[in-house]
Amino acid sequence: MTLRWFHMVFLLIVMIGADMFGAYAFYHYGRGGEPMILALGASGLVAGLGLAAYVAWLVKKLDVADIH
């Protein structure tokens, strides 16, 4: 497995984990949780979106640097 593929797989797992955490926090908040749980859910989803933007930037940068 190349360094590029390792990073893509690792970042995909982390993005899925962040999104699942955010979804779980929203679910927990909907069942009578505290407002802090809502903030944690929002931060989890924002982190997932931020990681998606980072992956797009990284792919473009690795293509320019011709790293496979």
Secondary structure as GFF3:
##gff-version 3
##sequence-region A 1 68
A	DSSP	alpha_helix	3	30	.	.	.	ID=ss1
A	DSSP	alpha_helix	35	65	.	.	.	ID=ss2
###
